[in-house]
Amino acid sequence: MSEIKATLNGAAGADPSSRYFVREHHPENGTLLGFWLYLMSDVLLFAGLFAAYAVLGRAYAGGPTGAELFDLKLIAINTGFLLVSSITFGFAMIAAQAKNLGKAQLWLAITGVLGACFLALEIYEFQHLIHLGAGPDRSAFLTSFFALVGTHGLHVLFGTVWLVVLMIQLGKHGLSIENMRRLSCLSMFWHFLDVVWIFVFTFVYLMGVLP
């Protein structure tokens, strides 16, 4: 990062103690690049969890199988919540780019409600499985299942909290350059979670009910 040297009075022979340095701000796309790197690390995290599930997904240890435990109707509803939330977030971005703060906040609020509904159903599913005696300590299959689905759920929880904080920032500072950059980062994060969930729904739930 370059430094710009200046003096308080502009005189060449001024006292050295009166000199100061001004640092240039980082490039505007620096934050987005850093966030892309973070998302790549998350890709590696989920790749490891999917690999673990692929190895352990049939290790039932005499316990229940996915076909016996998974309620596809419930999971389909939960999938709908998350996929629709991705669409509403897209509407929020369109409104933000049009400088319509009110509509942007409305669509963000709807996105947050859908995210909360997704989390509520996932917590219900986990509680139901544990109540049936199918907790993460029952078998390697359930350990890998809870690890993968739970990690995704924690990401959705983090994204929902981030969304609420961002709405507060939008209310205080409007659609500033900084808030638009934050919106872009959260948008990438939210759509990334949708993509991960599609893989979870397909390889964990749909394939899990197969004999």
C-alpha positions as CSV (number, residue, x, y, z in Angstrom):
1,M,0.0,0.0,0.0
2,S,1.5,3.3,-1.0
3,E,2.1,6.2,1.4
4,I,1.6,9.9,0.6
5,K,4.0,12.1,2.4
6,A,2.8,15.6,3.4
7,T,3.5,18.4,5.8
8,L,1.2,20.4,8.0
9,N,2.3,23.8,6.6
10,G,3.5,22.7,3.1
11,A,6.9,24.1,3.7
12,A,9.9,22.1,2.5
13,G,11.9,22.9,5.6
14,A,9.3,22.3,8.2
15,D,10.1,20.6,11.4
16,P,10.2,16.8,10.8
17,S,8.0,16.3,13.9
18,S,5.2,18.1,12.1
19,R,5.1,15.7,9.2
20,Y,2.5,13.0,8.9
21,F,1.6,10.1,6.6
22,V,-1.7,9.4,4.9
23,R,-2.4,5.8,3.8
24,E,-4.6,5.1,0.8
25,H,-7.7,3.1,1.3
26,H,-7.8,-0.5,0.1
27,P,-9.3,-1.2,-3.3
28,E,-13.1,-1.4,-3.4
29,N,-13.0,-5.0,-4.7
30,G,-10.6,-6.1,-2.0
31,T,-13.4,-7.1,0.3
32,L,-15.2,-9.1,-2.4
33,L,-12.0,-10.9,-3.3
34,G,-11.4,-11.7,0.4
35,F,-15.0,-13.0,0.7
36,W,-14.6,-15.2,-2.4
37,L,-11.5,-16.7,-0.7
38,Y,-13.6,-17.4,2.4
39,L,-16.3,-19.1,0.3
40,M,-13.6,-21.3,-1.2
41,S,-12.6,-22.4,2.3
42,D,-16.2,-23.2,3.0
43,V,-16.4,-25.3,-0.2
44,L,-13.5,-27.3,1.2
45,L,-15.2,-27.7,4.6
46,F,-18.4,-29.0,3.0
47,A,-16.5,-31.2,0.6
48,G,-14.9,-32.9,3.6
49,L,-18.3,-33.4,5.3
50,F,-19.8,-34.8,2.1
51,A,-16.8,-37.1,1.7
52,A,-17.2,-38.3,5.3
53,Y,-20.9,-38.9,4.7
54,A,-20.2,-40.8,1.5
55,V,-18.0,-43.2,3.5
56,L,-20.1,-43.5,6.6
57,G,-23.6,-43.1,5.2
58,R,-24.3,-46.8,5.1
59,A,-22.7,-47.6,8.5
60,Y,-25.9,-48.1,10.5
61,A,-24.4,-50.3,13.2
62,G,-27.7,-52.1,13.5
63,G,-29.6,-48.9,14.0
64,P,-32.2,-47.1,11.9
65,T,-31.6,-46.2,8.3
66,G,-32.3,-43.1,6.4
67,A,-35.4,-44.7,4.8
68,E,-36.8,-45.3,8.3
69,L,-36.0,-41.9,9.6
70,F,-36.3,-39.2,6.9
71,D,-39.6,-37.5,6.3
72,L,-39.3,-36.3,2.7
73,K,-42.5,-34.2,2.9
74,L,-41.1,-32.2,5.8
75,I,-37.7,-31.9,4.1
76,A,-39.4,-30.8,0.8
77,I,-41.2,-28.0,2.7
78,N,-37.9,-26.9,4.3
79,T,-36.2,-27.0,0.9
80,G,-38.9,-24.7,-0.4
81,F,-38.3,-22.2,2.4
82,L,-34.6,-21.9,1.5
83,L,-35.0,-21.8,-2.2
84,V,-37.7,-19.1,-2.1
85,S,-35.5,-17.1,0.3
86,S,-32.9,-17.1,-2.4
87,I,-35.4,-15.5,-4.8
88,T,-36.5,-12.9,-2.3
89,F,-32.9,-12.0,-1.6
90,G,-32.5,-11.5,-5.4
91,F,-35.5,-9.1,-5.3
92,A,-33.8,-7.3,-2.4
93,M,-30.7,-6.8,-4.5
94,I,-32.7,-5.5,-7.4
95,A,-34.4,-3.0,-5.2
96,A,-31.1,-1.9,-3.6
97,Q,-29.5,-1.4,-7.0
98,A,-32.6,0.8,-7.9
99,K,-31.9,2.8,-4.7
100,N,-35.2,1.8,-3.2
101,L,-34.3,1.3,0.4
102,G,-37.9,0.5,1.6
103,K,-38.4,-2.3,-0.8
104,A,-34.9,-3.7,-0.2
105,Q,-35.5,-3.8,3.5
106,L,-38.9,-5.5,2.9
107,W,-37.5,-8.2,0.8
108,L,-34.6,-8.7,3.3
109,A,-37.2,-9.1,6.1
110,I,-39.1,-11.7,4.1
111,T,-35.8,-13.5,3.4
112,G,-35.0,-13.5,7.1
113,V,-38.4,-14.9,8.0
114,L,-37.9,-17.7,5.5
115,G,-34.5,-18.4,6.9
116,A,-35.9,-18.6,10.4
117,C,-38.6,-21.0,9.2
118,F,-36.0,-23.2,7.7
119,L,-34.0,-23.3,11.0
120,A,-37.2,-24.0,13.0
121,L,-38.0,-27.1,10.9
122,E,-34.4,-28.3,11.0
123,I,-34.4,-28.0,14.8
124,Y,-37.7,-29.9,15.0
125,E,-36.2,-32.6,12.8
126,F,-33.2,-33.0,15.0
127,Q,-35.2,-33.1,18.2
128,H,-37.6,-35.7,16.6
129,L,-34.6,-37.9,15.6
130,I,-33.0,-37.6,19.1
131,H,-36.4,-38.4,20.7
132,L,-36.5,-41.6,18.6
133,G,-33.1,-42.6,19.9
134,A,-31.4,-41.7,16.6
135,G,-29.0,-39.1,17.9
136,P,-25.5,-38.5,16.5
137,D,-24.0,-41.1,18.9
138,R,-26.2,-43.9,17.6
139,S,-24.2,-44.8,14.5
140,A,-21.5,-43.5,12.2
141,F,-24.3,-42.8,9.7
142,L,-26.1,-40.5,12.1
143,T,-22.8,-38.9,13.2
144,S,-22.0,-37.9,9.7
145,F,-25.6,-36.9,9.0
146,F,-25.8,-34.5,12.0
147,A,-22.3,-33.1,11.3
148,L,-23.2,-32.3,7.6
149,V,-26.7,-31.0,8.1
150,G,-25.9,-29.3,11.4
151,T,-23.0,-27.4,9.9
152,H,-25.2,-26.1,7.1
153,G,-27.8,-25.1,9.7
154,L,-25.2,-23.2,11.6
155,H,-24.3,-21.3,8.4
156,V,-27.9,-20.4,7.9
157,L,-28.2,-19.2,11.5
158,F,-25.1,-17.0,11.0
159,G,-26.5,-15.7,7.7
160,T,-29.8,-14.8,9.3
161,V,-28.1,-12.9,12.1
162,W,-25.9,-11.2,9.6
163,L,-29.0,-10.2,7.6
164,V,-30.6,-8.7,10.7
165,V,-27.5,-6.7,11.5
166,L,-27.3,-5.5,7.9
167,M,-30.9,-4.3,8.0
168,I,-30.0,-2.2,11.1
169,Q,-27.1,-0.7,9.2
170,L,-29.3,0.0,6.2
171,G,-31.7,1.8,8.5
172,K,-29.0,4.0,9.9
173,H,-26.8,4.7,6.9
174,G,-28.9,3.8,3.9
175,L,-27.7,2.3,0.6
176,S,-24.1,3.6,1.0
177,I,-21.2,2.1,-0.9
178,E,-20.1,0.1,2.1
179,N,-23.6,-1.3,2.7
180,M,-24.0,-2.2,-0.9
181,R,-20.7,-4.1,-0.7
182,R,-22.0,-5.9,2.4
183,L,-25.2,-6.8,0.6
184,S,-23.2,-8.3,-2.2
185,C,-21.2,-10.4,0.2
186,L,-24.3,-11.6,2.0
187,S,-26.0,-12.3,-1.3
188,M,-23.1,-14.6,-2.4
189,F,-23.1,-16.3,1.0
190,W,-26.9,-16.9,1.0
191,H,-26.9,-18.3,-2.6
192,F,-23.9,-20.5,-1.7
193,L,-25.9,-22.0,1.2
194,D,-28.8,-22.8,-1.3
195,V,-26.4,-24.6,-3.6
196,V,-25.0,-26.6,-0.7
197,W,-28.5,-27.5,0.5
198,I,-29.5,-28.8,-3.0
199,F,-26.6,-31.3,-2.7
200,V,-27.7,-32.2,0.9
201,F,-31.3,-32.7,-0.2
202,T,-30.2,-34.9,-3.2
203,F,-27.4,-37.0,-1.7
204,V,-28.5,-37.2,1.9
205,Y,-32.2,-37.3,1.9
206,L,-33.3,-38.5,-1.6
207,M,-30.6,-41.1,-1.9
208,G,-31.0,-41.9,1.8
209,V,-34.5,-43.3,1.4
210,L,-33.4,-45.7,-1.3
211,P,-33.1,-49.3,-0.2
